[in-house]
Amino acid sequence: MALLPAAEARAWTSPLMESLNRDARKLLPRSLRRLLAEREAQIVEEIRHFPPAVSQALAADLSAGTITPETQAACEAEAAVVVDLIKKQRLSEGLVRLGGLLRIPADVSDPVLAVGPEGYPPGVTREYYAFIEGYLAKIPVVLDDPAALKLERKALPAYWQTLLDRSRAQSATIRTEMVRDGRLVSHQSIDYRSPVYAVASLSYSRAVNAIAATWIAVWREAHGDTTRLPKPREVVPRDGPPLAFLLHLPEEPRP
């Protein structure tokens, strides 16, 4: 199949964003998990309408590899609005805005957005996201940084930058593996043995962790209840160290 011009996806697809939303909730304190789940439809809509100016500034920074102080300030301002709403007892509105903050940690965790100004050949991002959607049920969600769930809100910008650095380090693998001899590799020909699977798995878990860490940090500053955090289940691979996997709670099934 020869490379042909095509409209490229510029971030996680809608089905993947909805899955990230559900999986990230599994890391939250029970009360916050329930409150966000009750407002899922409103939050999905809020994510779609995240302030364009902030989204555009963040996209430019992701391409450049560094989140500028101006963009950090804009993102922090969005978080500050959430804290203010919740402290003023405008809980439902604040929770929906809190859910909408998902856009920031999700984007900095996406290697496609961190590829740089050169971008990818046409079709690569479409096939990459199609692969993740098709393999999502087989991707284990790993709790790779438990300490991130204890961050204060003021530490979030530096944390987001470390996520962007990790995303940027993986972005070249997508290009290398999904274009062979000048031809686009179909997502249907990729499986779990491919480096693309490794990138997809790591970046998806990174996004889930980052979303939960961001939500908890903002919720904590608003004096929300942070007790009754779920305990991850440890899985010990053969000849390897234990890995902590998120619990897939019955009320939060994956599609």
Secondary structure in CASP SS format (residue, H / E / C, confidence):
PFRMAT SS
TARGET T0000
AUTHOR 0000-0000-0000
METHOD secondary structure of the structure
MODEL  1
M C 1.00
A E 1.00
L C 1.00
L C 1.00
P C 1.00
A C 1.00
A C 1.00
E C 1.00
A C 1.00
R C 1.00
A C 1.00
W C 1.00
T C 1.00
S H 1.00
P H 1.00
L H 1.00
M H 1.00
E H 1.00
S H 1.00
L H 1.00
N H 1.00
R H 1.00
D H 1.00
A H 1.00
R H 1.00
K C 1.00
L C 1.00
L C 1.00
P C 1.00
R H 1.00
S H 1.00
L H 1.00
R H 1.00
R H 1.00
L H 1.00
L H 1.00
A H 1.00
E H 1.00
R C 1.00
E H 1.00
A H 1.00
Q H 1.00
I H 1.00
V H 1.00
E H 1.00
E H 1.00
I H 1.00
R H 1.00
H C 1.00
F C 1.00
P C 1.00
P H 1.00
A H 1.00
V H 1.00
S H 1.00
Q H 1.00
A H 1.00
L H 1.00
A H 1.00
A H 1.00
D H 1.00
L H 1.00
S H 1.00
A H 1.00
G C 1.00
T C 1.00
I C 1.00
T C 1.00
P H 1.00
E H 1.00
T H 1.00
Q H 1.00
A H 1.00
A H 1.00
C H 1.00
E H 1.00
A H 1.00
E H 1.00
A H 1.00
A H 1.00
V H 1.00
V H 1.00
V H 1.00
D H 1.00
L H 1.00
I H 1.00
K H 1.00
K C 1.00
Q C 1.00
R C 1.00
L H 1.00
S H 1.00
E H 1.00
G H 1.00
L H 1.00
V H 1.00
R H 1.00
L H 1.00
G H 1.00
G H 1.00
L C 1.00
L C 1.00
R H 1.00
I H 1.00
P H 1.00
A H 1.00
D H 1.00
V H 1.00
S C 1.00
D C 1.00
P C 1.00
V C 1.00
L C 1.00
A C 1.00
V C 1.00
G C 1.00
P C 1.00
E C 1.00
G C 1.00
Y C 1.00
P C 1.00
P C 1.00
G C 1.00
V H 1.00
T H 1.00
R H 1.00
E H 1.00
Y H 1.00
Y H 1.00
A H 1.00
F H 1.00
I H 1.00
E H 1.00
G H 1.00
Y H 1.00
L H 1.00
A H 1.00
K H 1.00
I C 1.00
P C 1.00
V C 1.00
V E 1.00
L C 1.00
D C 1.00
D C 1.00
P H 1.00
A H 1.00
A H 1.00
L H 1.00
K H 1.00
L C 1.00
E C 1.00
R H 1.00
K H 1.00
A H 1.00
L H 1.00
P H 1.00
A H 1.00
Y H 1.00
W H 1.00
Q H 1.00
T H 1.00
L H 1.00
L H 1.00
D H 1.00
R H 1.00
S H 1.00
R H 1.00
A H 1.00
Q H 1.00
S H 1.00
A H 1.00
T H 1.00
I H 1.00
R H 1.00
T H 1.00
E H 1.00
M H 1.00
V E 1.00
R E 1.00
D C 1.00
G C 1.00
R E 1.00
L E 1.00
V C 1.00
S C 1.00
H H 1.00
Q H 1.00
S H 1.00
I C 1.00
D C 1.00
Y C 1.00
R C 1.00
S C 1.00
P H 1.00
V H 1.00
Y H 1.00
A H 1.00
V H 1.00
A H 1.00
S H 1.00
L H 1.00
S H 1.00
Y H 1.00
S H 1.00
R H 1.00
A H 1.00
V H 1.00
N H 1.00
A H 1.00
I H 1.00
A H 1.00
A H 1.00
T H 1.00
W H 1.00
I H 1.00
A H 1.00
V H 1.00
W H 1.00
R H 1.00
E H 1.00
A C 1.00
H C 1.00
G C 1.00
D C 1.00
T C 1.00
T C 1.00
R C 1.00
L C 1.00
P C 1.00
K C 1.00
P C 1.00
R E 1.00
E E 1.00
V E 1.00
V C 1.00
P C 1.00
R C 1.00
D C 1.00
G C 1.00
P C 1.00
P C 1.00
L E 1.00
A E 1.00
F E 1.00
L C 1.00
L C 1.00
H C 1.00
L C 1.00
P C 1.00
E C 1.00
E C 1.00
P C 1.00
R C 1.00
P C 1.00
END
